[in-house]
Amino acid sequence: MSANEGYKYSDSINEIRARSTEEVLESKLETVWLTQGYSKSSVKEYVTHLTKELEYQKESFKAQLKEIMDEKERLLSEKNILCKQLEDSVAALKAKQTDNSKEYIKVIDSLKKQLEEKNDDSTVEELQTKLKDLNSYCETLEVELFELKNAPKSEDGESFEKSNDFEVLENENKKLNEELKELSKKFAEIKKLREQETIEKDMTNTKVIYESRSEDFNRLKKENQLLQTEIVSLTRSLQNLNARVVLQTEKYNEAVSELEIERRKNNDSIGEKTELQVRLASYIEKFAEYQDQIEYLEKSTGILKRQLEEQRDKNRMLSGLDTKIIDGLKVTKFINEEDTK
């Protein structure tokens, strides 16, 4: 039922309520000629109209009540769905927030661990081993030189050979010391470069991880905002739905009250209908009497018409005789006058 039909229907109900039985009878029942009363057809027509009107009103209220109940069920179902969606959204948001917190903690721990770890490179270990060996060898040479310097002088030949050996060893020791210094210098440079590379690598990795985590954070932040917006929207929808449910419930209660009132009026109308049926039976009896009177009058009228026609025929016949008599008298008078001459 549309809104316009509902308004028209409501107006018709109000009109019916405003009318009294006497007004309806005066407006619907037609008087019969000759005597006061109502015709059988008009009474039957009005009773039929009243019955149909009551049935239409009853069916309309049933349809309206069913429509309200269906709308109420639909709104309750929609409310349950929206509540479930709201609960799921809130649970998903809480779960995502928990996962994000755990993930951020893992990222921070990983960054700290990477910054604390040292870079164990095989080249550095080899240099350290080589330096250690060179230091040991230099220490051995220094011991030998010390022994040569402190050895007692003997024969010239042996002293010369030892002197030559000492010079050779001393030169070799100098070379080794220079090589050791050079290696130490290179080792320090390499170690410094490796540390710098490690720091730069760690910084690069940290930057990449930070950018990646920043993107994830921004993405999760946007998702969080969308979820918050969705929650607000669902909350508003739920509030609107509750308002609609309250409104439909009020309409339902009004319809039930109105239906109860109309049911009582229908019972009263049924009583009126019974009274009308009794009056209708009385009207039918009177109508039968009127019919008998009409038939009697019609018969009497027919007799009078026949008598009138007979009288007219007699009058016409008498008029013809008068004419003939007058004509005969005129002829007789004429003959008498001729005889007198």
SULZI-V367571 format. One line per field, one symbol per residue. ss: DSSP state (a for helix, b for strand, c for the rest). burial: 1 if it has 9 or more other C-alpha atoms within 8 Angstrom, else 0. A space follows every 10 residues. Layout:
ss->???
burial->???
This chain:
ss->ccaaaaaaaa aaaaaaaacc aaaaaaaacc bccccccbca aaaaaaaaaa aaaaaaaaaa aaaaaaaaaa aaaaaaaaaa aaaaaaaaaa aaaaaaaaaa aaaaaaaaaa aaaaaacccc caaaaaaaaa aaaaaaaaaa aaaaaaaaaa cccccaaaaa aaaaaaaaaa aaaaaaaaaa aaaaaaaaaa aaaaaaaaaa aaaaaaaaaa aaaaaaaaaa aaaaaaaaaa aaaaaaaaaa aaaaaaaaaa aaaaaaaaaa aaaaaaaaaa aaaaaaaaaa aaaaaaaaaa aaaaaaaaaa aaaaaaaaaa aaaaaaaaaa aaaaaaaaaa aaaaaaaaaa c
burial->0000010000 0000000000 0001000111 0100000111 0111011000 0001000000 1001100110 1100110110 0110110011 0010000000 0000000000 1000000000 0001101100 1001100100 1100100100 0000000010 0100010011 0010011001 0011001001 1000100100 0100010000 0000000000 0001001000 1001101100 1101100110 1100110010 0000010000 0010010001 0011001000 0000000000 0000000000 0000000000 0000000000 0000000000 0
